[in-house]
């Protein structure tokens, strides 16, 4: 590992059955030996709490630690993440094992960081419908609303005669004849997220006590929104994430032609979106805890990365501010569920392509003085509550908040702009441009924060369309945003996939899809774009624009480009497949495309890595 340029190794995240093979019998010798071997070689260690995989004896001893699905069946033993965040017995068992592991290794000089659990929520394991979850949900509601009468008023349970006399009458929102009440469903998602926050905080408190001075982190996932990551990250030092660009390409919404285009590189903006998201919630430089090193095993199809892509993905993480890039895994395991998941080395312990490229980056890093990542000029607000609400109330089968947010982000990246992805509660002072893809529930102080920032803002559809308890706001949408956008959204419609609407903007023709809003604007609001019917499609009031629909990529790019130029930002309009990023005085260029291409470097640029002409799957780094 040392010869390959590796300096840090993660171990122990699924090791509970080896640490405690029988109840109360702690077997440390094998782990002591492993840590000693790594330490003797000069390697630093990320030690993990083993709570993602409670052993079989614990399940047999306490079956109620298992989460329960919407079908009423417990999630059985034999895989992983088979526990219920709300189970009091599992909470106590996790406290005990975390205390034991932290007490033994918390002050070991080679253990420099700790990871809590592993990939919270993977395999749809955030929400449980167990008796324990139902009981804790009622307590959560009582704390939130105080009285059943107040809950009835907030939710609007008088509709369909759904009123409650007491919190004990409220069950989880499943098994109903047709859809359960949307406010009930949203609060259950919020409750389930808070249970993850509570579980993580318990582990952090133990680790802080026993592991002084060590960094605490968790490895979040890509395009996963099952809980509020900002709230979990608030207790940690480092937000880390697991980067699998090719697996993500196969699993998510892109059209077959797009997936074919990026088959062996991944979409140019998938990794970058998550780098910017997790950088925005990390107190220290964010980490990539698992970087894809070759084909994975879990997507519908699992192509191999193009030669050069492991190196490109690694450098791109550093360009966005990463402090560490780690790979999963060192050697491909010849057994178990992930035996087809590649490593840096093959199952017979020979160097694989990903291992060669990781070693190359380690050597190149020695000649690149990487400075801390500076704040970007553009902020994009991303909200987990918005994702849950729009999953519950999509109003159109294919309306996706996550996809819309990513499309706005991707358009900004194609313009050569650096982006900070932030929560809706974040300070906005100093940003020259703020982009809000959609924000149904607007925080009370957001209009004031936007106004004080003096930034040019672009606000997407459905923003300000709901209250915290999923009601249409007084005076209609955009609700609280009317202070900046004096208009009234009086009707909305969703469009079938085979239906689009014409849109005219800046003398050019575009298309709207999926969603359209009809608005009435007050005097002084400028109409910049119109539908074919003459209804406003894009309106502007002062420095704030509002988009009344989901538009094609070209129109999103045109609107964002105009706003960026008004904000005084340099727009590049990059060729398809070329992406750039700044970090301090360094400028990075990445070629995801199928052909060689020139980096947008100035004449006489001093290249530290690569050259102006980028090959396929190539990287260039130069000083500004």
C-alpha positions in Angstrom: 0.0 0.0 0.0 2.8 2.4 0.9 4.6 1.7 -2.3 1.3 2.5 -4.2 1.2 5.9 -2.7 -1.6 5.1 -0.2 -1.4 6.8 3.2 -4.7 6.1 4.9 -6.7 2.9 5.2 -10.3 2.3 6.4 -11.2 -0.8 8.3 -13.9 -2.4 10.5 -17.2 -1.2 9.2 -18.9 -4.6 9.0 -16.8 -6.3 11.7 -19.2 -6.7 14.6 -19.5 -10.5 14.2 -15.7 -10.8 14.4 -15.3 -8.4 17.3 -18.0 -10.0 19.3 -18.5 -13.6 17.9 -20.6 -14.5 21.0 -22.6 -12.3 23.4 -20.2 -10.6 25.7 -17.1 -12.4 24.2 -14.9 -9.7 22.7 -12.2 -11.0 20.3 -9.6 -8.3 19.7 -6.5 -10.2 18.6 -7.2 -10.2 14.9 -8.0 -6.5 14.9 -5.0 -5.6 17.1 -2.8 -7.4 14.6 -4.3 -5.7 11.6 -3.9 -2.2 13.2 -0.4 -3.0 14.3 0.6 -4.1 10.8 -0.8 -1.0 9.2 0.7 1.3 11.8 4.2 -0.4 11.5 4.1 0.5 7.8 3.4 4.1 8.6 -0.2 4.1 7.4 -3.0 6.1 9.1 -6.3 4.3 9.9 -9.9 5.3 9.6 -11.6 3.1 12.2 -15.3 2.4 11.7 -18.1 1.6 14.2 -19.5 -1.7 13.2 -23.2 -0.9 13.7 -24.2 -1.4 10.0 -24.3 -5.2 10.5 -25.6 -6.4 13.8 -24.6 -10.1 14.2 -27.1 -13.0 14.0 -27.0 -13.8 17.7 -28.1 -10.3 18.4 -31.0 -10.6 16.0 -32.1 -13.9 17.5 -31.7 -12.4 21.0 -33.8 -9.3 20.1 -35.8 -9.7 16.9 -37.4 -6.3 17.5 -34.1 -4.7 16.4 -35.1 -5.4 12.8 -36.7 -2.7 10.7 -40.2 -3.3 9.3 -41.1 -2.5 5.7 -44.3 -1.0 4.4 -45.5 -4.5 3.8 -45.4 -5.2 7.5 -42.6 -7.7 7.2 -39.3 -7.4 9.1 -36.1 -6.9 7.1 -34.4 -10.2 7.7 -30.8 -11.1 8.6 -28.5 -12.2 5.8 -27.5 -9.0 4.1 -26.7 -5.7 5.8 -28.3 -2.6 7.3 -30.9 -4.9 8.9 -31.7 -2.7 11.9 -34.3 -0.2 13.0 -33.1 3.3 14.0 -36.0 3.5 16.4 -35.5 0.3 18.3 -34.5 1.0 21.9 -32.8 -2.3 22.2 -30.7 -1.7 19.2 -29.9 1.8 20.2 -28.5 0.4 23.5 -26.6 -2.4 21.8 -25.0 0.1 19.4 -24.1 2.3 22.3 -22.3 -0.6 24.0 -20.3 -1.8 21.0 -19.3 1.7 19.9 -18.1 2.3 23.4 -16.1 -0.9 23.4 -14.4 -0.2 20.1 -13.7 3.4 20.8 -12.4 2.6 24.3 -9.9 0.1 22.8 -8.6 2.1 19.8 -9.7 5.7 20.4 -6.2 6.9 21.5 -4.2 4.6 19.2 -1.7 6.9 17.5 -2.3 5.4 14.1 -6.1 5.8 14.3 -6.5 9.3 13.0 -10.2 9.3 12.1 -13.5 7.5 12.8 -16.4 6.7 10.5 -19.8 6.2 12.1 -21.6 3.2 10.7 -21.7 2.8 6.9 -23.9 4.5 4.3 -26.9 5.4 6.5 -30.1 4.5 4.7 -28.6 2.3 1.9 -31.2 -0.2 0.5 -34.1 2.1 1.6 -33.5 1.5 5.3 -34.3 4.9 6.8 -38.0 4.5 7.2 -39.3 1.7 9.4 -42.9 1.0 10.3 -42.2 -1.0 13.4 -44.1 -0.7 16.7 -41.0 1.1 18.1 -41.1 3.6 15.2 -44.8 4.2 15.7 -44.3 4.8 19.4 -41.5 7.2 18.9 -43.4 9.0 16.1 -46.2 9.8 18.4 -43.7 11.3 20.9 -42.2 13.3 18.1 -45.6 14.6 17.1 -46.5 15.5 20.7 -43.3 17.5 21.0 -43.9 19.2 17.6 -47.6 20.1 18.0 -48.4 20.0 21.7 -52.0 19.0 21.3 -54.0 16.8 19.0 -56.2 19.8 18.2 -53.2 21.8 17.1 -52.1 18.9 14.9 -55.6 18.6 13.3 -55.5 22.2 12.5 -52.0 22.2 11.1 -52.5 19.1 9.0 -56.1 19.9 7.9 -57.3 16.4 9.0 -61.0 17.6 8.8 -60.6 16.6 5.1 -62.0 13.1 4.6 -62.9 13.0 8.3 -59.4 12.2 9.5 -59.4 14.0 12.8 -57.6 12.6 15.9 -58.6 12.9 19.5 -55.2 12.0 20.9 -51.6 11.3 19.6 -52.0 7.7 20.6 -54.5 7.3 17.8 -52.0 8.2 15.1 -50.3 5.3 13.2 -47.6 5.4 10.6 -49.1 6.4 7.2 -49.3 3.0 5.5 -52.0 0.5 4.7 -54.6 3.1 3.9 -57.2 2.5 1.2 -55.8 5.2 -1.0 -53.1 7.8 -0.3 -52.5 8.8 3.3 -52.7 12.5 4.3 -49.7 14.3 2.7 -48.9 16.2 5.9 -48.9 12.9 7.8 -46.6 11.4 5.3 -44.2 14.4 5.2 -44.0 14.5 9.0 -43.2 10.8 9.0 -40.3 11.4 6.6 -39.1 14.2 8.9 -39.4 12.0 11.9 -37.5 9.1 10.2 -34.7 11.6 9.3 -34.5 12.8 12.9 -34.1 9.2 14.0 -30.9 8.9 11.8 -29.7 12.2 13.3 -30.3 10.9 16.8 -28.5 7.6 16.1 -25.5 9.3 14.6 -25.3 11.9 17.4 -25.2 9.1 19.9 -22.2 7.6 18.2 -20.5 10.9 17.9 -20.8 11.7 21.6 -19.2 8.4 22.5 -16.3 8.9 20.0 -15.7 12.5 21.1 -15.3 11.2 24.7 -12.9 8.3 23.9 -11.1 9.5 20.7 -9.9 13.0 21.4 -8.5 15.0 18.5 -9.6 12.5 15.9 -11.7 13.5 12.9 -15.2 12.1 12.9 -17.0 11.4 9.6 -19.7 9.4 7.8 -19.7 8.1 4.3 -22.9 9.5 2.6 -24.1 8.3 -0.8 -24.8 9.7 -4.2 -28.3 11.0 -5.1 -29.6 9.7 -1.8 -32.2 11.8 0.0 -33.7 9.5 2.6 -32.7 11.8 5.5 -31.4 15.3 6.0 -27.7 15.1 5.4 -27.1 18.6 6.6 -28.5 17.7 10.0 -26.3 14.5 10.3 -23.2 16.3 9.1 -23.7 19.0 11.7 -22.3 16.7 14.4 -19.3 15.5 12.3 -16.0 17.0 11.3 -16.0 15.7 7.8 -18.7 14.9 5.3 -17.5 12.0 3.2 -19.3 10.4 0.3 -19.0 7.2 -1.9 -18.4 8.0 -5.5 -19.6 5.5 -8.1 -20.1 7.5 -11.4 -20.8 4.5 -13.6 -23.2 2.9 -11.2 -25.0 6.2 -10.8 -25.3 6.6 -14.6 -27.1 3.2 -14.8 -29.3 3.7 -11.8 -30.8 7.1 -12.4 -33.1 8.9 -14.8 -31.1 9.6 -17.9 -32.3 8.6 -21.3 -30.7 5.6 -23.0 -28.9 7.7 -25.5 -27.3 9.8 -22.7 -26.3 6.7 -20.8 -24.7 5.3 -24.0 -22.8 8.5 -24.5 -21.3 8.5 -21.0 -21.1 4.7 -20.7 -17.5 4.4 -19.6 -16.9 7.9 -18.1 -20.0 8.6 -16.2 -22.0 11.9 -16.6 -19.6 14.9 -16.4 -21.6 16.4 -13.6 -22.6 13.5 -11.3 -19.4 13.4 -9.2 -19.0 17.2 -9.2 -22.6 17.8 -7.9 -21.8 15.6 -4.9 -18.4 17.1 -4.3 -20.0 20.5 -4.1 -22.9 19.2 -2.0 -20.7 17.6 0.6 -18.1 20.3 0.7 -21.0 22.7 1.6 -21.8 20.7 4.8 -18.3 19.7 5.9 -16.4 21.6 8.6 -13.1 20.2 7.3 -12.3 19.5 3.6 -14.7 16.8 2.5 -13.5 13.3 1.6 -14.4 10.8 -1.0 -14.5 7.7 1.2 -15.1 5.2 -1.7 -14.0 6.0 -5.2 -15.0 3.6 -7.9 -11.8 1.8 -9.1 -13.3 -0.4 -11.9 -16.6 -2.2 -12.6 -19.0 -2.4 -9.7 -21.5 -5.2 -9.1 -24.8 -3.6 -8.1 -26.1 -1.6 -11.1 -28.3 -3.2 -13.7 -25.3 -3.2 -16.0 -21.7 -2.7 -14.9 -19.3 -1.5 -17.6 -15.6 -0.9 -16.9 -14.3 2.7 -16.7 -12.4 4.0 -19.7 -8.7 3.9 -19.1 -7.8 7.2 -17.4 -11.2 7.7 -15.6 -10.1 6.6 -12.1 -7.3 9.2 -12.4 -9.7 11.8 -13.7 -12.3 11.2 -11.0 -9.6 11.4 -8.3 -8.2 14.7 -9.6 -11.7 16.1 -10.0 -12.4 15.5 -6.3 -9.3 17.4 -5.3 -10.2 20.2 -7.7 -13.5 20.6 -5.8 -11.8 20.8 -2.5 -11.4 17.2 -1.3 -8.9 16.5 1.5 -8.8 12.7 0.9 -9.7 10.3 -1.9 -10.0 6.7 -0.8 -10.9 3.7 -3.0 -13.2 0.8 -2.5 -11.5 -1.5 -2.4 -7.8 -2.6 -2.0 -8.3 -6.1 -3.4 -11.3 -7.6 -5.1 -13.0 -10.0 -2.7 -13.5 -13.5 -4.2 -16.6 -14.3 -2.2 -19.8 -12.8 -0.9 -22.4 -10.4 -2.5 -19.7 -8.0 -3.8 -17.3 -10.4 -5.4 -17.8 -8.8 -8.8 -16.9 -5.4 -7.4 -13.5 -4.4 -8.7 -10.6 -3.2 -6.4 -7.3 -1.6 -6.9 -6.0 -5.2 -7.2 -7.5 -8.3 -8.7 -8.7 -11.3 -6.6 -5.4 -13.0 -7.2 -3.6 -9.9 -5.8 -2.2 -8.4 -9.0 -2.4 -4.7 -9.8 -5.5 -3.7 -11.7 -6.0 -0.6 -14.0 -7.5 1.4 -11.1 -4.5 0.7 -8.9 -2.1 1.9 -11.6 -4.1 5.1 -12.0 -4.3 5.7 -8.2 -0.6 5.4 -7.9 -0.1 7.8 -10.7 -2.2 10.5 -9.0 -0.3 9.9 -5.8 2.9 10.7 -7.6 1.5 13.7 -9.4 0.2 15.2 -6.2 3.7 15.7 -5.0 4.2 18.4 -7.7 0.9 20.2 -7.2 0.6 22.7 -4.3 -3.2 22.3 -3.6 -4.6 25.3 -1.7 -7.9 25.3 0.3 -11.0 25.6 -1.8 -12.4 29.1 -1.9 -16.1 30.0 -1.8 -17.7 30.0 -5.3 -19.5 33.0 -6.7 -22.7 30.9 -7.3 -24.8 29.3 -4.6 -27.4 26.6 -5.5 -29.9 25.8 -2.7 -30.6 22.1 -2.3 -33.3 21.0 0.2 -34.1 17.5 1.5 -37.5 18.6 2.8 -38.4 19.7 -0.8 -37.4 16.3 -2.1 -39.7 14.5 0.4 -42.6 16.9 -0.2 -42.4 16.6 -4.0 -42.2 12.8 -3.8 -45.4 12.9 -1.7 -47.1 15.5 -3.9 -45.6 15.2 -7.4 -48.8 16.0 -9.2 -47.1 14.5 -12.2 -45.8 11.0 -12.3 -42.4 12.0 -13.7 -41.8 15.2 -11.7 -38.5 14.9 -9.9 -37.0 17.5 -7.6 -33.7 15.7 -7.6 -33.5 15.7 -11.4 -34.5 19.3 -11.7 -31.9 20.4 -9.1 -29.3 18.4 -11.0 -30.3 19.9 -14.4 -29.8 23.4 -13.0 -26.5 22.4 -11.5 -25.4 20.8 -14.8 -26.3 23.9 -16.8 -24.2 26.0 -14.4 -21.2 23.7 -14.8 -21.5 23.8 -18.6 -21.1 27.5 -18.3 -17.8 27.1 -16.6 -19.1 28.3 -13.2 -18.0 27.1 -9.8 -20.9 26.3 -7.6 -21.5 25.9 -3.8 -24.4 23.7 -3.0 -26.0 24.9 0.2 -29.1 24.4 2.5 -32.0 26.8 2.2 -31.0 28.2 5.6 -27.4 29.2 4.6 -26.1 32.7 4.7 -26.0 34.2 1.2 -23.9 37.3 1.7 -21.1 37.6 -0.8 -22.7 35.4 -3.4 -23.1 37.1 -6.8 -25.7 34.6 -8.0 -28.2 32.4 -6.1 -30.0 29.6 -7.9 -33.1 27.9 -6.4 -34.3 25.0 -8.6 -37.4 24.6 -6.5 -38.3 25.3 -2.9 -41.9 24.5 -2.0 -41.5 25.5 1.7 -39.6 28.8 1.8 -37.9 29.7 5.2 -39.4 32.9 6.7 -36.1 34.8 6.5 -35.1 33.7 2.9 -36.5 36.7 1.1 -34.6 39.0 3.4 -31.4 37.0 3.0 -31.7 37.1 -0.8 -32.4 40.9 -0.7 -29.4 41.6 1.6 -27.1 39.5 -0.6 -27.7 41.8 -3.6 -27.2 38.6 -5.7 -29.0 37.9 -9.0 -31.4 35.1 -8.3 -33.0 32.4 -10.5 -36.0 30.7 -8.8 -37.6 27.6 -10.3 -41.2 26.3 -10.4 -43.2 25.3 -7.3 -41.2 27.5 -5.1 -43.3 29.0 -2.2 -46.1 26.6 -3.2 -46.7 25.0 0.2 -46.6 25.8 3.9 -44.6 23.6 6.4 -47.7 21.5 6.8 -48.4 21.0 3.1 -51.1 23.6 2.6 -51.4 26.1 -0.2 -50.3 29.4 1.3 -52.6 32.3 1.8 -52.6 34.5 -1.3 -51.3 31.6 -3.4 -47.7 30.8 -4.5 -45.0 31.9 -4.5 -46.0 32.5 -0.8 -43.3 34.2 1.1 -41.4 35.0 -2.1 -44.0 37.5 -3.1 -41.9 40.1 -1.3 -39.4 39.7 -4.1 -41.7 38.3 -6.8 -45.0 40.2 -6.8 -47.1 37.7 -8.8 -49.7 35.0 -8.2 -49.6 31.4 -9.4 -53.3 30.8 -10.0 -53.1 27.4 -11.8 -50.6 24.6 -12.4 -50.6 21.6 -14.7 -48.4 18.6 -15.2 -47.6 17.3 -18.7 -47.4 13.8 -20.0 -43.9 12.7 -21.3 -45.1 13.0 -24.9 -46.4 16.6 -24.5 -44.4 19.8 -24.6 -45.2 23.5 -24.8 -43.5 26.1 -26.9 -41.5 28.8 -25.1 -40.0 31.9 -26.6 -37.0 33.6 -24.9 -34.6 36.2 -26.2 -35.9 35.7 -29.8 -35.3 31.9 -29.7 -37.7 28.9 -29.5 -37.5 26.4 -26.7 -39.7 23.8 -25.1 -41.3 23.3 -21.7 -42.0 19.8 -20.3 -43.5 18.0 -17.3 -44.8 21.2 -15.5 -46.3 24.5 -16.3 -47.7 27.3 -14.1 -50.1 30.1 -15.1 -49.3 33.4 -13.3 -50.7 36.9 -12.9 -48.0 39.5 -12.4 -48.3 42.9 -10.8 -47.2 46.1 -12.5 -43.5 46.4 -12.8 -42.8 42.7 -13.3 -41.0 42.1 -16.6 -42.1 39.2 -18.8 -38.9 37.9 -20.4 -40.3 34.7 -21.9 -43.7 33.5 -23.0 -45.5 30.2 -23.8 -47.0 29.8 -27.2 -50.3 30.7 -25.7 -48.9 34.1 -24.7 -48.8 33.3 -21.0 -45.7 34.3 -19.1 -43.0 31.6 -18.9 -40.1 33.6 -17.4 -40.6 36.8 -15.4 -38.2 39.1 -13.6 -38.6 41.5 -10.7 -35.5 43.5 -9.9 -32.6 41.0 -9.6 -34.9 38.0 -9.2 -36.2 35.7 -12.1 -38.9 33.2 -11.8 -39.3 30.2 -14.1 -42.9 29.0 -14.3 -42.1 25.6 -15.8 -39.6 22.8 -16.3 -37.7 23.7 -19.5 -35.4 21.9 -21.9 -31.7 22.1 -21.2 -31.0 24.8 -23.7 -33.5 27.2 -22.1 -32.2 26.5 -18.6 -28.7 27.3 -19.9 -29.9 30.5 -21.7 -31.6 31.9 -18.6 -28.8 31.0 -16.2 -26.3 32.5 -18.7 -28.1 35.8 -18.8 -28.4 35.9 -15.0 -24.7 35.1 -14.6 -23.7 37.9 -17.0 -25.9 40.4 -15.2 -24.1 39.3 -12.0 -20.7 40.1 -13.6 -19.6 36.5 -13.9 -17.4 35.2 -16.8 -19.3 32.6 -18.8 -17.4 30.1 -20.9 -20.0 27.9 -22.6 -17.8 24.8 -22.6 -17.9 22.2 -25.3 -19.9 19.1 -24.3 -17.8 16.8 -22.1 -15.3 19.5 -21.0 -15.4 20.7 -17.5 -13.3 23.1 -15.5 -12.8 24.0 -11.8 -10.7 26.5 -9.8 -9.0 25.7 -6.5 -6.9 28.6 -5.2 -4.5 29.7 -7.9 -4.9 26.4 -9.8 -7.2 25.8 -12.7 -8.3 22.2 -13.6 -9.8 20.9 -16.9 -11.3 17.4 -17.4 -12.2 15.8 -20.7 -15.2 13.4 -20.4 -15.7 13.6 -24.2 -14.8 11.0 -26.9 -12.2 13.2 -28.6 -9.1 15.2 -27.6 -9.9 18.8 -26.8 -8.1 22.0 -25.8 -8.2 23.3 -22.3 -9.4 26.9 -21.9 -6.0 28.0 -20.6 -4.5 31.4 -21.4 -1.4 31.7 -23.6 1.8 30.8 -21.8 0.0 29.0 -19.0 2.3 27.0 -16.7 1.0 23.4 -16.7 1.7 21.3 -13.6 -0.1 18.2 -14.9 -0.9 17.5 -18.5 -0.9 20.1 -21.3 -3.3 22.3 -23.2 -4.3 19.5 -25.4 -6.3 17.0 -23.3 -6.6 13.4 -24.5 -9.6 11.3 -23.9 -10.3 10.8 -20.1 -7.4 13.2 -19.5 -6.7 16.0 -16.9 -4.8 19.3 -17.1 -3.8 21.5 -14.2 -2.3 25.0 -14.6 -1.7 28.1 -12.6 -3.9 31.1 -13.1 
